[in-house]
C-alpha cells in the first residue's frame, strides 16, 4: 500500500483513541449501515465467561452511522495495529 491514500472510518472506540498516527481527521457518516452493540468480545470488553459488547456495523437500508475518518500517516503501522486490536 505504499504511496496510497488510506482512510480509516471510526464508528466506535477508535473515535476516542485511534491508536495510530494520522495526518487529518474529518467528521462524516456512511449510509446503509447502523451501529449496534451485537458483537461479543472477551478481548476488548468482558471475559470468556461474560462477553462484553462492542460496536459493530449491520446493513440497514435506512441507516446511517456518524463517525470520524482518519487519513493514516503510516499505512503499514496503522493497519498492523488495527489487525491486533
C-alpha positions in Angstrom: 0.0 0.0 0.0 3.0 2.3 -0.1 2.2 5.7 -1.5 -1.5 5.2 -1.4 -4.0 7.3 0.5 -5.6 5.2 3.2 -8.6 6.4 5.3 -10.0 4.6 8.3 -13.6 5.2 9.3 -14.1 5.1 13.1 -17.5 4.5 14.5 -16.7 3.1 17.9 -13.8 3.2 20.3 -11.4 4.4 17.6 -13.2 7.8 17.7 -11.8 8.3 21.3 -8.5 6.6 20.9 -7.4 5.8 17.3 -4.1 4.2 18.5 -2.2 5.3 15.3 -0.8 8.4 13.8 -2.9 10.3 11.3 -2.4 13.3 9.0 -6.0 14.5 9.0 -9.4 13.8 10.6 -12.9 14.7 9.3 -16.4 14.2 10.7 -18.7 12.2 8.4 -21.1 9.4 8.0 -21.8 6.3 6.0 -25.2 5.4 4.7 -26.7 1.9 4.5 -25.3 0.8 7.9 -26.3 1.2 11.5 -24.2 0.9 14.6 -25.2 -1.9 17.0 -23.7 -3.5 20.1 -24.2 -7.0 18.8 -20.7 -8.4 18.8 -19.5 -10.1 22.0 -15.8 -9.9 22.9 -13.5 -11.1 25.7 -10.6 -9.1 24.3 -11.9 -5.5 24.3 -14.6 -5.9 27.0 -15.8 -8.6 29.3 -14.3 -12.0 30.0 -14.6 -15.5 28.4 -17.4 -16.3 30.9 -19.2 -13.0 30.3 -18.6 -11.4 26.9 -18.7 -7.6 26.6 -20.5 -5.9 23.8 -18.5 -3.9 21.2 -19.8 -1.8 18.4 -20.3 -3.3 15.0 -22.0 -2.2 11.8 -25.0 -4.0 10.4 -26.5 -3.4 7.0 -29.6 -1.2 7.2 -31.1 0.2 4.1 -32.5 3.2 6.0 -29.5 3.6 8.4 -26.5 5.9 8.6 -23.7 6.0 11.1 -21.7 9.1 12.1 -18.1 8.8 12.9 -14.6 10.1 12.1 -12.5 9.4 9.1 -8.7 9.4 9.7 -6.2 9.9 6.9 -3.5 7.5 8.1 0.1 8.8 8.4 1.8 5.4 8.0 -0.4 2.8 6.5 1.7 -0.3 7.4 1.9 0.6 11.1 -1.7 1.6 11.4 -3.1 -1.4 9.6 -0.9 -3.7 11.7 -2.2 -2.0 14.8 -5.8 -2.5 13.7 -5.2 -6.2 13.0 -4.1 -6.8 16.6 -6.7 -4.8 18.4 
